[in-house]
Amino acid sequence: MDKKEKLKIDNQTQIIQGIRISDPDLYKKIRFIVQNNHLEGWQPTEQEINDLVHDETDLSEDYYPIFGEKR
């Protein structure tokens, strides 16, 4: 069985994998996403956490074709 790398999460300073997230609501959301996906085997890097914090990607172009929703 592979040993999973431990996540580096500090609730006091709101740091995940070395990335500080100043907004408490955003921190909680990203922590939830990271912890759940880590259980599924994801080993997030510092860059991936940074991308989650600062990403403003509009996924609606992907969402609508997948779920058949009309705009």
Buried (B, 14 or more C-beta within 10 A) or exposed (E): EEEEEEBEBEEEEBBBBEBEBEEEEEBEEBBEBBBEEBEEEBEBEEEBBBEBBEEEEEEEEEEEEEEEEEE
